[in-house]
Amino acid sequence: MRSDELIELLKAEVKGRPPERIEGVSPPEKPRPNTLVFCRNEEEARKALEAGALPVVEHETKLEPSLRVKSVKLALALALSRLYPEEHPTGVSPNAVVGEGTTLGRDVYLGDFVVVGKNVRIGDGVKIYPFTFIGDGTTIGDGTVIFSGVHIYPRTVIGRRVRIHSGAVIGADGFGYYVGPEGIVKLPHAGVVVIEDGVEIGANATVDRALLTETRVGRDTKVDNLVMIGHNCKVGPENLLVSQVGLSGSVETGRRVMLAGQVGVADHVKIGDGAVVTAKSGVASDLKGGKTYGANLPAIEWSRWKRIYLYILRLPELFRKLKGG
């Protein structure tokens, strides 16, 4: 690709004379000639230049040629999208099964052994990879990509430009039961799941259907692998839910909430706009927006932890002594 096109795409400030063409992106550890290298520091930039690569940096540098951008990470995303565009096939496999009343948009792909139920609406440019199941009455918006082995239960609503990775399950029954003298009685879930535009759902993630209304994942939210979203949840727009996050039923999150790995949220909790919860924290009550929360315990040397734990066990006794009890 011509370097001037990439420079315009990245809105980069140019020092020196870059090569006429760029052949890809290489990592700072192993820079290759005529590639872009996105550098975190001057040492990486110098190493890239010595290898015949074009360094991209955020900081001031005298190295030539080089590119300076506002954000290396954003520039990397833009460059990768342009230099390594994702390609998808088009066409319906003879091994796919399409139910009665289902409509397919233009340039759709249905891979081998895809099963699509009755009265499903599939928009333009939708790509559905092999061994995926789409339940009756589901709607899938334009440009959505569903990778192999995804299971989507009936009446699910999926927006435009959604990406759902392998093994995800959308619309399974929520975990709801009556527990009493009569035993454990299942509450049948008659609601739906709504996935809004631009959402990405990672491998083996699950989004449960609502009891009576809807479970909703907001626009442009990104859900990592192995995340659990319980029934009746309302996940706001532009959230980041990192791997192994678990949301109990009826959790509500605002805009741009970030839950780090293995955060657990109790049922009916509300989390405000812009809140951040650090890894392994448990959220048992509502959190106001715009703050960072955490109650995790980072790993420490084992013998030291055992001593600390002994002190924790003695806290009630120490408090009694302080009160003169």
Order of alpha helices (4+ residues) and beta strands (2+ residues): alpha-beta-beta-alpha-beta-beta-alpha-beta-beta-beta-beta-beta-beta-beta-beta-beta-beta-beta-beta-beta-beta-beta-beta-beta-beta-beta-beta-beta-beta-beta-beta-beta-beta-beta-beta-beta-beta-beta-beta-alpha
